[in-house]
Amino acid sequence: MSFYDSSKDNQSTLLISGQPISVAAVFNPLGDFKPLYISITDLYGNMCKVKIDCIKYKKEIRGGISFCCVYTIGSTQREFILTFYIRDHMWRLDD
């Protein structure tokens, strides 16, 4: 899975699936939540921030909630699966 990194002059950087990441999420008064941005450190030590354009779907899985997220690089939209593991209070990128 690749993400845009503006510090690399429009080159993509490699991201490891299963890697814990930082996520900015929003909550509503009922306690539902959705991710807005992710922030990760790539294999080269660069901090990459990605704005999530939309959530295609959300599904409950064993131990967590998975979101199919859409983001844009240039004029191309791409997807990734982001899972929040409730017991561990941790966000991870999944396959």
VMD Tcl script that draws the C-alpha trace (Angstrom):
set ca {
  {0.00 0.00 0.00}
  {1.44 3.39 -0.96}
  {0.65 6.88 0.28}
  {1.52 10.26 -1.13}
  {4.35 12.01 0.71}
  {4.86 15.64 -0.29}
  {8.39 15.64 1.14}
  {9.39 13.12 -1.54}
  {8.43 15.34 -4.53}
  {5.24 13.45 -5.42}
  {6.76 9.99 -5.02}
  {4.89 7.27 -3.17}
  {6.24 5.71 0.00}
  {5.78 2.13 1.11}
  {3.60 1.39 4.11}
  {3.49 -1.87 6.06}
  {0.08 -3.39 6.64}
  {-0.68 -4.08 10.31}
  {1.41 -1.11 11.42}
  {-0.07 0.85 14.36}
  {-0.80 4.41 13.29}
  {-2.05 7.70 14.68}
  {-5.58 8.67 13.68}
  {-7.61 11.84 14.09}
  {-11.25 10.80 14.49}
  {-14.53 12.57 15.12}
  {-17.27 11.42 17.51}
  {-20.97 12.24 17.50}
  {-23.16 12.63 20.63}
  {-24.19 8.96 20.40}
  {-20.58 7.77 20.63}
  {-20.23 6.72 16.99}
  {-16.91 7.66 15.43}
  {-15.11 7.82 12.10}
  {-11.51 8.54 11.10}
  {-10.67 11.87 9.41}
  {-6.88 11.76 8.99}
  {-4.09 9.25 9.49}
  {-0.52 10.07 10.37}
  {2.23 7.48 10.00}
  {5.99 7.25 9.89}
  {7.07 5.50 6.71}
  {9.99 3.11 6.24}
  {12.31 6.08 5.66}
  {11.41 7.85 8.91}
  {9.26 10.51 7.22}
  {5.98 11.63 8.80}
  {3.12 11.26 6.31}
  {-0.36 12.70 6.85}
  {-3.31 11.57 4.74}
  {-6.78 13.13 4.67}
  {-9.58 10.58 4.42}
  {-12.02 11.79 1.76}
  {-14.83 9.40 2.66}
  {-15.71 6.10 4.28}
  {-17.09 3.58 1.74}
  {-18.30 1.22 4.44}
  {-17.83 0.29 8.07}
  {-18.14 -3.21 9.51}
  {-17.81 -4.73 12.92}
  {-15.22 -7.46 13.15}
  {-14.11 -9.67 16.00}
  {-12.54 -7.28 18.50}
  {-12.93 -4.10 16.48}
  {-14.43 -1.97 13.74}
  {-13.02 -1.77 10.21}
  {-13.43 1.22 7.90}
  {-12.87 1.15 4.14}
  {-11.33 4.60 3.64}
  {-10.89 6.55 0.41}
  {-8.10 9.09 -0.11}
  {-6.88 11.04 -3.13}
  {-3.41 11.27 -4.68}
  {-3.40 13.85 -7.46}
  {-6.56 12.97 -9.39}
  {-6.60 9.29 -8.40}
  {-8.67 7.91 -5.54}
  {-7.36 4.93 -3.61}
  {-8.65 2.80 -0.74}
  {-7.27 1.28 2.43}
  {-8.75 -0.62 5.36}
  {-8.31 0.99 8.75}
  {-9.30 -0.98 11.86}
  {-9.82 0.22 15.42}
  {-9.20 -2.58 17.94}
  {-11.46 -1.81 20.89}
  {-9.69 -3.77 23.62}
  {-6.23 -2.47 22.67}
  {-7.47 1.09 21.92}
  {-5.29 0.95 18.78}
  {-5.68 1.81 15.09}
  {-3.98 -0.38 12.47}
  {-3.82 -0.57 8.70}
  {-5.13 -3.91 7.48}
  {-5.04 -5.83 4.21}
}
mol new
graphics top color blue
foreach p $ca { graphics top sphere $p radius 0.5 }
foreach p [lrange $ca 0 end-1] q [lrange $ca 1 end] { graphics top cylinder $p $q radius 0.2 }
display resetview
